[in-house]
Amino acid sequence: MKKIASRVIALLALITIASCGWHLRGAPKNFPPGSTIYISSENPRSDIADELSRLLHNGGVPVAASPIEADYVMVINREIERKLTVAVDSEGRASEYELITSAIYSVRTGSGEILLNKAQADVYRSLEWDVSEIVSKGEEERLLRDEMRRELISRMIDRLRRIDVDAPLEDKSY
């Protein structure tokens, strides 16, 4: 009986989600069909550029091997990871940090027309610090940074989705 009830609930949830118009986020649909994008970074060891290329490719966007072959080029100009002290304990040691991961990036057409110039995406997180748990807090910080990088990439893809590639240059408000 429990098995049937759980299947009915799962089916109702699936029908509800499908009927409300919800769908998984995919690749940007504003680029013309069949167009390619090239992702590059001024940092040759960029995790963000590699992950962004992989996600766009998996989402159905053809990723070009070079900027010459691409219809659109996205350049990650700068990647920034900062750690700011937010609070200190009674002994003057940091007890809370603010972690910030940012990327500054631009998008242009293959012919050089700028679609997005030096846009910035930021992700913020708080990290409580305890000197007596330095190993586990270090691991927590690493995990938070990985999560922040994924969210940053998601924000960059969302911004790509909002670029109006057909708008005349004077109508672009970004």
C-alpha positions as MATLAB code, in Angstrom:
seq = 'MKKIASRVIALLALITIASCGWHLRGAPKNFPPGSTIYISSENPRSDIADELSRLLHNGGVPVAASPIEADYVMVINREIERKLTVAVDSEGRASEYELITSAIYSVRTGSGEILLNKAQADVYRSLEWDVSEIVSKGEEERLLRDEMRRELISRMIDRLRRIDVDAPLEDKSY';
ca = [
       0.000    0.000    0.000;
       2.845    2.385    0.862;
       4.507    1.596   -2.447;
       1.376    2.497   -4.406;
       0.848    5.685   -2.369;
       4.433    6.830   -2.962;
       4.083    6.182   -6.709;
       0.822    8.146   -6.831;
       2.439   11.071   -4.981;
       5.450   11.000   -7.313;
       3.165   10.919  -10.348;
       1.082   13.836   -9.033;
       4.239   15.840   -8.344;
       5.502   15.131  -11.856;
       2.189   16.163  -13.428;
       2.074   19.326  -11.324;
       5.590   20.328  -12.314;
       4.968   19.580  -15.992;
       1.659   21.457  -16.075;
       2.975   24.649  -14.476;
       5.482   25.172  -17.302;
       8.578   24.464  -15.241;
      11.499   23.036  -17.155;
      15.175   22.435  -16.607;
      17.426   25.297  -17.501;
      19.177   24.517  -20.711;
      21.416   26.345  -23.074;
      20.794   29.946  -24.057;
      18.062   29.991  -26.711;
      18.631   33.598  -27.805;
      21.557   32.716  -30.084;
      20.576   31.696  -33.619;
      20.265   27.928  -34.116;
      23.549   26.312  -35.070;
      25.670   29.230  -33.872;
      28.855   28.417  -31.999;
      30.500   30.047  -29.018;
      34.133   30.104  -27.989;
      35.018   30.478  -24.304;
      38.433   31.816  -23.377;
      40.084   33.231  -20.313;
      43.023   35.495  -19.696;
      43.993   32.955  -17.037;
      45.226   29.829  -18.870;
      44.353   27.635  -15.841;
      40.794   28.868  -15.527;
      38.460   26.364  -13.900;
      35.542   28.660  -14.677;
      36.209   28.724  -18.433;
      36.639   24.947  -18.588;
      33.467   24.257  -16.591;
      31.475   26.872  -18.538;
      32.534   25.303  -21.845;
      31.606   21.850  -20.588;
      28.168   22.956  -19.325;
      27.321   24.839  -22.522;
      28.425   21.872  -24.633;
      26.342   19.478  -22.507;
      23.412   21.911  -22.781;
      23.415   21.673  -26.566;
      25.396   24.777  -27.503;
      28.149   23.996  -30.022;
      31.452   25.161  -28.506;
      34.052   26.188  -31.076;
      37.676   25.076  -30.831;
      39.015   28.532  -31.737;
      37.688   32.110  -31.848;
      38.043   32.156  -35.644;
      35.481   29.324  -35.976;
      33.022   30.885  -33.494;
      29.965   33.036  -34.118;
      30.239   34.400  -30.541;
      33.231   34.759  -28.244;
      33.077   34.967  -24.457;
      36.236   36.139  -22.720;
      36.648   35.832  -18.975;
      38.813   38.875  -18.335;
      39.398   38.321  -14.648;
      38.593   35.816  -11.914;
      38.775   37.024   -8.326;
      38.553   35.119   -5.057;
      38.624   37.219   -1.893;
      38.338   36.509    1.805;
      37.416   39.380    4.106;
      37.404   39.307    7.899;
      33.915   40.164    9.129;
      34.223   39.501   12.872;
      36.944   38.857   15.422;
      36.825   37.089   18.784;
      37.887   38.520   22.160;
      41.515   37.612   21.436;
      41.566   39.519   18.142;
      41.473   36.437   15.904;
      39.120   36.177   12.960;
      35.911   34.373   13.864;
      33.952   34.966   10.658;
      34.940   35.566    7.056;
      33.077   36.689    3.987;
      34.105   34.716    0.904;
      33.665   36.446   -2.446;
      34.079   34.862   -5.868;
      33.795   37.152   -8.894;
      34.322   37.068  -12.629;
      34.531   39.914  -15.100;
      33.670   38.821  -18.635;
      32.782   40.109  -22.091;
      30.831   38.694  -25.025;
      31.242   39.716  -28.645;
      30.249   38.406  -32.030;
      32.741   36.658  -34.270;
      32.996   39.888  -36.279;
      33.928   41.879  -33.160;
      30.625   43.577  -32.266;
      30.476   43.886  -28.481;
      27.320   42.390  -26.976;
      28.374   42.548  -23.326;
      31.364   44.528  -22.131;
      33.103   43.748  -18.842;
      30.034   42.431  -17.024;
      30.638   41.245  -13.479;
      29.118   38.301  -11.636;
      29.628   37.933   -7.877;
      28.803   35.268   -5.309;
      29.062   35.848   -1.546;
      29.128   33.388    1.356;
      29.808   33.605    5.096;
      32.208   31.269    6.826;
      32.378   31.028   10.596;
      35.926   30.265   11.671;
      37.090   28.335   14.696;
      40.826   28.003   15.315;
      40.300   24.729   17.197;
      38.752   23.177   14.054;
      41.213   24.431   11.495;
      41.301   21.272    9.350;
      37.539   20.915    9.072;
      37.055   24.663    8.511;
      39.660   24.576    5.748;
      37.740   21.748    4.069;
      34.460   23.648    4.564;
      36.002   26.694    2.876;
      37.154   24.565   -0.077;
      33.656   23.087   -0.465;
      32.078   26.544   -0.241;
      34.451   27.833   -2.930;
      33.485   24.940   -5.231;
      29.784   25.662   -4.658;
      30.363   29.379   -5.240;
      32.158   28.661   -8.524;
      29.190   26.574   -9.728;
      26.757   29.358   -8.794;
      28.951   31.941  -10.519;
      28.931   29.894  -13.720;
      25.153   29.551  -13.462;
      24.819   33.331  -13.173;
      27.041   33.817  -16.204;
      24.917   31.406  -18.251;
      21.760   33.219  -17.091;
      23.306   36.507  -18.259;
      24.165   34.930  -21.619;
      20.522   33.931  -21.903;
      19.416   37.561  -21.542;
      21.630   39.028  -24.270;
      19.517   40.221  -27.192;
      21.745   39.352  -30.134;
      19.306   40.886  -32.637;
      18.970   44.304  -30.981;
      20.627   47.269  -32.705;
      23.731   48.536  -30.891;
      21.994   51.707  -29.632;
      19.199   49.638  -27.995;
      21.552   47.567  -25.893;
      21.318   48.742  -22.317;
      24.113   46.582  -21.009;
];
